[in-house]
Amino acid sequence: MERWFEKRRKNKILDIAYRQMTLALDTVNDLERAVKAAYTGDKEETKTTIERLFRVEEEIDNLRRTVFEELTKGSLPSQDREDIMHLVKRLDVMADHVKDSARSILILIDVDIPTELWKAFTDMSSGLVRCAAVLRESLRYLGEDPSEARAMSEKVEDEENKVDKLYLEIKSLF
């Protein structure tokens, strides 16, 4: 009976963590939608999308806290507990960065920004979406095929490098 409760608690934690991870990765999609709306000059769509992103980021914070609380209960091995905590925390930090980027967009939509710059922002946000998609795939393989997860993590790095190059290009446009 005790093992059944332990397994159930572990599944509950993993379900909450997976929901938090999914939402964190989805914020990148909202950021891309906001950038594209800003690029086309649709201020209302930009603001609506960013408001939704802010609400989702709050839910991500709440889920992170819930995961941490659940990890203090039960008897998960310490290494598993730490791994889950680090993953959830890092994805929360990523969502925080996305939220910060969205705040910048809110400021920029009221400023006259050259089309070339908005196009570069759009390209970079599309790169972030590709990176998040590969990361999501890598996370999916964690429980199924660790070697494939490792290979996918290298693809994540490749996508990150592409986004970094776009970021440098944007800086040069300033």
QUIWOTA-V37481 format. One record per backbone hydrogen bond with DSSP energy under -0.5 kcal/mol. CO is the residue of the C=O (numbers start at 0). NH is the residue of the N-H. Records with the same first field share a line. If there is no record, write none. Layout:
CO: NH, NH
//
This chain:
0: 4
1: 5
2: 6
3: 7
4: 8
5: 9
6: 10
7: 11
8: 12
9: 13
10: 14
11: 15
12: 16
13: 17
14: 18
15: 19
16: 20
17: 21
18: 22
19: 23
20: 24
21: 25
22: 26
23: 27
24: 27, 28
25: 29
26: 30
27: 31
28: 32
29: 33
30: 34
31: 35
32: 36
33: 37
34: 38
35: 39
36: 40, 41
37: 40
40: 42
41: 45
42: 46
43: 47
44: 48
45: 49
46: 50
47: 51
48: 52
49: 53
50: 54
51: 55
52: 56
53: 57
54: 58
55: 59
56: 60
57: 61
58: 62
59: 63
60: 64
61: 65
62: 66
63: 67
64: 68
65: 69
66: 70
67: 71
68: 71, 72
69: 72
76: 80
77: 81
78: 82
79: 83
80: 84
81: 85
82: 86
83: 87
84: 88
85: 89
86: 90
87: 91
88: 92
89: 93
90: 94
91: 95
92: 96
93: 97
94: 98
95: 99
96: 100
97: 101
98: 102
99: 103
100: 104
101: 105
102: 106
103: 107
104: 108
106: 109
107: 110
110: 112
113: 116, 117
114: 118
115: 119
116: 120
117: 121
118: 122
119: 123
120: 124
121: 125
122: 126
123: 127
124: 128
125: 129
126: 130
127: 131
128: 132
129: 133
130: 134
131: 135
132: 136
133: 137
134: 138
135: 139
136: 140
137: 141
138: 141, 142
140: 144
144: 147, 148
145: 149
146: 150
147: 151
148: 152
149: 153
150: 154
151: 155
152: 156
153: 157
154: 158
155: 159
156: 160
157: 161
158: 162
159: 163
160: 164
161: 165
162: 166
163: 167
164: 168
165: 169
166: 170
167: 171
168: 172
169: 173
170: 173
//
